[in-house]
Amino acid sequence: MSADETVVSLSGVDVHFETDSGINPFADPETVRAVDDIDLEIAENDVVAIVGESGSGKTTLGKTAVGLQKPTGGTVSYRGQDISEARNWFSKPEIPFSEIRRSLQIIHQDPESSLNPHKSVRSSLEQPLKKWQTDLGPEDREARILAMLERVGMSPPHDYAQRYPHQLSGGETQRVALVRALLMNPDLILADEAVSALDVSLRVEMMDLMLDLQDSFDTSFLFISHDLSNARYVAEHAGGRLGVMYLGELVEIGPVEEVLQNPQHPYTKVLKWATPSLEIGDSTEPPIREIDIPDPVNPPSACRFHTRCPNATTYCQETAPEPLSTDGSDRRTACHRVDEESEYWQRSPLEGARLDR
């Protein structure tokens, strides 16, 4: 991936939050490591789907990637421009922050909450055009809005343009949110659980629409989901990558079929086992030792998955694995088991775990 093809680049990114100390005002605040030392590049016309349990940090990662959350460590760059530097009033960035914000858009899980309830669909969609395409007159703006509404299946468009958010279904408000994002001519759209609130019958339709419009508008998508089936569908149909997050870390990422056909991280195997729509063979036993997720305020030392991993050894308690690529491709896995020379193989399994290849 060459530098001029990269839209957003995350390098060693951390996002840590201090929590309320509770009833004791003298207690030191605790720190949640929502995102921890993540590297990720998103190219032009790219699709990356991130999946993980609730609390894994995937939404925080997504918001950081589009400049809505400031990292506490590392850098997030848009086309080589450090976004934090561009935010600084006293800096003279090559790319102004206003342009970065236009180029990086978001579609929320609940789009109705992001639409002004007192404005019609037409009024909400006029705003980005008035701000970013000042050469368009009222008639041109109207024609553009109606054409986009028609394009996403909201017909007759004149009727939908006059409606207010409360007069739309969940799927229709999601389409309006998608149109509003695309009217900004963005380079990257964060779809944060954008289909999880929809009926199952509408999810595939919405995901197909997003991918169809991606081709038309040459934009990239960062798709966030707790549902592996949805993440797989988007990444698979776009020829994109699937990333797996666990307790703030990106533990595996690569081409979707490679990751799912041959998952290298034990946590990926857990997600696959827990997804009924994916074929997992005859195994009925969960590939995990403990069901409960550890406290993100006090995560396990070294490899954070070692308390639940069915293949953990004493080495996993002591040493954090580095993301490795074993075949020279874009696939990376943060697990000692992918390194045949690792000391992991010389250590004893933890209680309840087993050492196998």
C-alpha positions as CSV (number, residue, x, y, z in Angstrom):
1,M,0.0,0.0,0.0
2,S,1.7,3.2,-1.1
3,A,1.5,6.4,0.9
4,D,-0.6,8.3,-1.6
5,E,-3.3,5.6,-1.5
6,T,-3.6,5.8,2.3
7,V,-6.6,7.9,3.5
8,V,-6.3,7.3,7.2
9,S,-3.3,5.9,9.1
10,L,-3.2,5.0,12.8
11,S,0.2,4.5,14.4
12,G,0.6,3.2,17.9
13,V,-2.8,4.8,18.9
14,D,-3.9,4.7,22.5
15,V,-7.2,6.1,23.9
16,H,-7.4,5.9,27.7
17,F,-10.3,7.3,29.8
18,E,-10.2,8.1,33.5
19,T,-13.3,6.7,35.3
20,D,-15.2,8.3,38.2
21,S,-13.8,7.3,41.5
22,G,-17.3,6.7,42.8
23,I,-18.4,7.5,46.4
24,N,-14.8,8.1,47.6
25,P,-13.8,11.6,46.4
26,F,-10.2,11.0,47.6
27,A,-9.6,7.9,45.6
28,D,-7.5,8.1,42.5
29,P,-9.4,7.8,39.3
30,E,-9.1,4.5,37.4
31,T,-8.0,4.2,33.8
32,V,-9.8,2.3,31.1
33,R,-7.5,1.4,28.2
34,A,-10.2,1.6,25.5
35,V,-7.7,1.4,22.7
36,D,-4.2,0.3,23.2
37,D,-1.3,0.6,20.8
38,I,-3.2,0.0,17.5
39,D,-1.7,0.3,14.0
40,L,-4.1,0.5,11.1
41,E,-4.1,1.8,7.6
42,I,-7.3,2.5,5.5
43,A,-6.7,3.0,1.8
44,E,-8.8,4.7,-0.9
45,N,-12.0,2.8,-1.8
46,D,-11.2,0.3,1.1
47,V,-13.5,-1.5,3.4
48,V,-12.4,-2.6,6.9
49,A,-14.9,-4.3,9.2
50,I,-14.1,-4.4,12.9
51,V,-15.8,-6.9,15.2
52,G,-15.7,-7.7,18.9
53,E,-17.7,-8.0,22.1
54,S,-19.3,-5.0,23.7
55,G,-16.6,-3.1,25.5
56,S,-13.8,-4.2,23.2
57,G,-13.1,-0.6,22.1
58,K,-14.2,-0.9,18.5
59,T,-16.4,2.2,18.6
60,T,-13.7,4.3,20.3
61,L,-11.3,3.1,17.6
62,G,-13.7,4.1,14.9
63,K,-14.3,7.6,16.3
64,T,-10.6,8.1,16.7
65,A,-10.0,7.1,13.1
66,V,-12.4,9.8,11.8
67,G,-11.1,12.5,14.2
68,L,-14.1,12.6,16.6
69,Q,-12.0,11.2,19.5
70,K,-8.5,12.6,20.3
71,P,-6.0,9.9,21.0
72,T,-4.0,9.9,24.2
73,G,-1.0,8.4,22.5
74,G,0.2,7.7,19.0
75,T,-0.9,9.5,15.9
76,V,-3.9,9.5,13.5
77,S,-3.1,11.0,10.1
78,Y,-5.4,11.9,7.2
79,R,-3.4,11.7,3.9
80,G,-0.2,12.3,5.8
81,Q,-1.5,15.2,7.9
82,D,-1.6,14.6,11.7
83,I,-5.2,15.3,12.7
84,S,-4.3,16.5,16.2
85,E,-1.8,19.0,14.7
86,A,-4.5,20.2,12.3
87,R,-6.8,20.8,15.3
88,N,-4.3,23.2,16.8
89,W,-5.3,26.8,16.3
90,F,-1.6,27.9,16.2
91,S,-0.5,25.4,13.6
92,K,-0.4,25.8,9.9
93,P,-1.3,22.4,8.6
94,E,-1.1,21.4,5.0
95,I,-4.6,20.1,5.2
96,P,-7.0,22.3,7.3
97,F,-9.0,20.6,10.0
98,S,-12.3,21.7,8.3
99,E,-11.3,19.8,5.2
100,I,-10.5,16.7,7.3
101,R,-13.8,16.8,9.0
102,R,-15.6,17.0,5.7
103,S,-13.6,14.1,4.4
104,L,-14.3,11.8,7.4
105,Q,-17.9,11.2,8.1
106,I,-20.0,9.0,10.4
107,I,-23.3,7.1,10.3
108,H,-24.5,6.4,13.8
109,Q,-26.4,3.4,15.1
110,D,-29.4,5.6,15.8
111,P,-29.5,8.1,12.9
112,E,-32.7,9.7,14.1
113,S,-30.9,11.1,17.1
114,S,-28.4,12.8,14.7
115,L,-31.2,14.4,12.6
116,N,-32.8,17.6,13.8
117,P,-36.4,16.7,14.7
118,H,-37.6,20.2,13.7
119,K,-36.1,20.1,10.2
120,S,-37.4,18.3,7.2
121,V,-35.3,15.8,5.2
122,R,-34.7,18.5,2.6
123,S,-33.5,21.0,5.1
124,S,-31.1,18.5,6.8
125,L,-29.6,17.6,3.4
126,E,-29.3,21.2,2.2
127,Q,-26.8,22.0,5.0
128,P,-23.8,20.2,3.7
129,L,-24.4,21.4,0.2
130,K,-24.7,25.0,1.2
131,K,-21.5,24.7,3.2
132,W,-19.3,22.7,0.9
133,Q,-20.7,23.2,-2.6
134,T,-21.3,27.0,-2.7
135,D,-21.4,27.0,-6.5
136,L,-24.8,25.2,-6.4
137,G,-27.9,27.3,-6.6
138,P,-31.2,26.4,-5.0
139,E,-32.5,24.5,-8.0
140,D,-29.3,22.5,-8.4
141,R,-29.3,21.7,-4.7
142,E,-32.9,20.5,-4.9
143,A,-32.1,18.4,-8.0
144,R,-29.1,16.8,-6.2
145,I,-31.1,16.0,-3.1
146,L,-34.0,14.4,-5.0
147,A,-31.6,12.4,-7.1
148,M,-29.8,11.0,-4.1
149,L,-33.1,10.2,-2.3
150,E,-34.2,8.3,-5.5
151,R,-30.8,6.6,-5.6
152,V,-31.2,5.1,-2.1
153,G,-34.7,3.9,-2.8
154,M,-36.7,6.7,-1.2
155,S,-39.4,7.2,-3.9
156,P,-41.2,9.4,-4.6
157,P,-38.3,11.7,-3.6
158,H,-40.4,14.8,-3.4
159,D,-42.6,13.2,-0.7
160,Y,-39.7,12.0,1.4
161,A,-37.9,15.4,1.1
162,Q,-40.9,17.0,2.9
163,R,-41.0,14.5,5.8
164,Y,-39.6,14.9,9.3
165,P,-37.5,12.3,11.1
166,H,-40.4,11.0,13.2
167,Q,-42.3,10.3,9.9
168,L,-39.6,7.9,8.8
169,S,-38.9,4.3,9.6
170,G,-35.5,3.1,11.0
171,G,-34.4,2.0,7.6
172,E,-35.4,5.3,6.0
173,T,-33.6,7.4,8.6
174,Q,-30.5,5.4,8.0
175,R,-30.8,6.1,4.3
176,V,-31.1,9.8,5.0
177,A,-28.0,9.6,7.2
178,L,-26.1,7.8,4.4
179,V,-27.2,10.4,1.9
180,R,-26.1,13.3,4.2
181,A,-22.7,11.7,4.6
182,L,-22.2,11.1,0.9
183,L,-23.2,14.7,0.0
184,M,-20.0,15.7,1.7
185,N,-18.0,13.8,-0.9
186,P,-16.1,12.0,1.9
187,D,-13.0,9.8,1.6
188,L,-14.0,7.7,4.6
189,I,-17.3,6.9,6.3
190,L,-17.5,5.3,9.8
191,A,-20.5,3.1,9.9
192,D,-20.9,2.6,13.7
193,E,-23.3,-0.3,14.2
194,A,-25.2,1.2,11.4
195,V,-27.4,-1.8,10.7
196,S,-27.7,-3.4,14.2
197,A,-30.9,-1.5,15.0
198,L,-32.6,-2.6,11.8
199,D,-34.8,-5.7,11.3
200,V,-32.8,-8.7,10.0
201,S,-34.7,-8.5,6.7
202,L,-33.4,-4.9,6.2
203,R,-29.8,-5.4,7.2
204,V,-28.6,-7.1,4.0
205,E,-30.5,-4.5,2.0
206,M,-28.8,-1.7,3.8
207,M,-25.3,-3.2,3.6
208,D,-25.8,-3.9,-0.1
209,L,-26.8,-0.2,-0.6
210,M,-23.7,1.0,1.3
211,L,-21.4,-1.1,-0.8
212,D,-23.1,-0.1,-4.1
213,L,-22.8,3.6,-3.2
214,Q,-19.2,3.0,-2.2
215,D,-18.4,2.0,-5.8
216,S,-20.2,5.0,-7.2
217,F,-18.7,7.6,-4.8
218,D,-15.2,6.1,-4.5
219,T,-15.3,6.3,-0.7
220,S,-14.0,3.9,2.0
221,F,-15.9,2.4,4.9
222,L,-14.8,1.5,8.4
223,F,-17.6,-0.8,9.5
224,I,-18.1,-1.4,13.2
225,S,-20.2,-4.3,14.4
226,H,-20.6,-6.7,17.3
227,D,-22.2,-9.2,14.9
228,L,-19.6,-11.3,13.0
229,S,-22.2,-12.2,10.4
230,N,-22.7,-8.6,9.5
231,A,-19.0,-7.8,9.5
232,R,-18.3,-10.8,7.4
233,Y,-20.9,-9.9,4.8
234,V,-19.6,-6.3,4.3
235,A,-15.9,-7.3,4.2
236,E,-16.5,-10.3,2.0
237,H,-18.7,-8.6,-0.6
238,A,-16.3,-5.6,-0.8
239,G,-13.1,-7.7,-0.9
240,G,-12.1,-6.0,2.3
241,R,-10.5,-6.9,5.6
242,L,-11.9,-8.2,8.8
243,G,-10.4,-7.0,12.1
244,V,-11.0,-8.5,15.5
245,M,-10.7,-6.5,18.7
246,Y,-10.4,-7.7,22.3
247,L,-10.1,-5.4,25.3
248,G,-8.7,-2.5,23.4
249,E,-6.3,-4.5,21.2
250,L,-6.6,-5.4,17.5
251,V,-5.7,-9.1,17.9
252,E,-6.2,-10.2,14.3
253,I,-6.8,-8.6,10.9
254,G,-6.6,-9.7,7.4
255,P,-8.7,-10.7,4.3
256,V,-12.0,-11.9,5.5
257,E,-11.9,-15.4,4.1
258,E,-8.4,-16.1,5.4
259,V,-9.4,-14.9,8.9
260,L,-12.6,-17.0,9.0
261,Q,-11.4,-20.1,7.2
262,N,-8.2,-20.3,9.2
263,P,-8.5,-18.2,12.3
264,Q,-5.2,-17.9,14.0
265,H,-6.2,-16.1,17.2
266,P,-8.1,-18.1,19.8
267,Y,-10.5,-15.2,20.3
268,T,-11.4,-15.2,16.6
269,K,-12.3,-18.9,17.0
270,V,-14.6,-18.0,19.9
271,L,-16.5,-15.4,17.8
272,K,-16.8,-17.8,14.9
273,W,-18.1,-20.5,17.3
274,A,-20.7,-18.1,18.7
275,T,-22.0,-17.2,15.3
276,P,-24.7,-19.7,14.3
277,S,-24.7,-18.7,10.6
278,L,-21.0,-19.7,10.2
279,E,-20.1,-23.3,9.6
280,I,-17.9,-24.6,12.5
281,G,-17.9,-28.3,12.0
282,D,-19.2,-30.8,14.6
283,S,-17.7,-29.0,17.6
284,T,-20.3,-28.2,20.3
285,E,-17.9,-27.2,23.1
286,P,-17.0,-23.5,23.2
287,P,-13.3,-22.9,22.5
288,I,-12.9,-20.9,25.7
289,R,-12.1,-21.5,29.4
290,E,-14.0,-18.6,31.0
291,I,-17.2,-16.9,29.7
292,D,-17.0,-13.7,31.7
293,I,-15.0,-10.8,30.1
294,P,-12.3,-9.3,32.4
295,D,-12.6,-5.8,33.8
296,P,-11.3,-3.3,31.2
297,V,-10.1,-1.1,34.1
298,N,-7.9,-3.9,35.3
299,P,-7.2,-6.1,32.3
300,P,-5.1,-9.3,32.5
301,S,-1.3,-8.8,32.3
302,A,0.7,-9.6,29.1
303,C,-1.7,-11.3,26.7
304,R,-5.2,-10.0,27.8
305,F,-6.9,-13.2,26.5
306,H,-4.9,-15.6,28.5
307,T,-7.5,-15.8,31.3
308,R,-10.0,-17.2,28.8
309,C,-7.8,-18.9,26.2
310,P,-8.0,-22.7,26.0
311,N,-4.4,-22.8,24.8
312,A,-2.7,-20.4,27.1
313,T,0.7,-21.3,28.7
314,T,2.6,-19.5,31.5
315,Y,4.4,-17.5,28.8
316,C,1.1,-15.8,28.0
317,Q,0.9,-14.5,31.5
318,E,4.3,-12.9,31.3
319,T,4.8,-11.6,27.7
320,A,2.4,-9.6,25.5
321,P,2.4,-10.9,21.9
322,E,3.3,-8.6,19.1
323,P,1.2,-8.5,15.9
324,L,2.9,-10.8,13.4
325,S,2.5,-11.6,9.8
326,T,3.6,-15.2,9.1
327,D,3.1,-15.2,5.3
328,G,4.1,-11.7,4.3
329,S,0.5,-10.6,3.5
330,D,-1.7,-8.0,5.1
331,R,-2.8,-10.5,7.7
332,R,-1.5,-9.9,11.2
333,T,-2.2,-11.8,14.4
334,A,-1.2,-10.9,18.0
335,C,-0.7,-14.4,19.4
336,H,2.3,-16.3,20.5
337,R,1.0,-19.4,18.7
338,V,1.7,-18.0,15.3
339,D,5.4,-17.9,16.0
340,E,6.8,-21.5,15.8
341,E,10.0,-20.3,17.5
342,S,8.2,-18.6,20.5
343,E,9.1,-19.7,24.0
344,Y,5.3,-20.2,24.3
345,W,5.8,-23.8,23.0
346,Q,8.3,-24.6,25.8
347,R,6.0,-23.6,28.6
348,S,3.4,-25.5,30.6
349,P,-0.3,-24.9,29.9
350,L,-2.3,-22.9,32.4
351,E,-4.9,-24.7,34.5
352,G,-7.7,-26.0,32.3
353,A,-5.8,-25.2,29.1
354,R,-4.0,-27.5,26.7
355,L,-1.0,-27.1,24.5
356,D,-1.7,-28.4,21.0
357,R,-0.8,-27.4,17.5
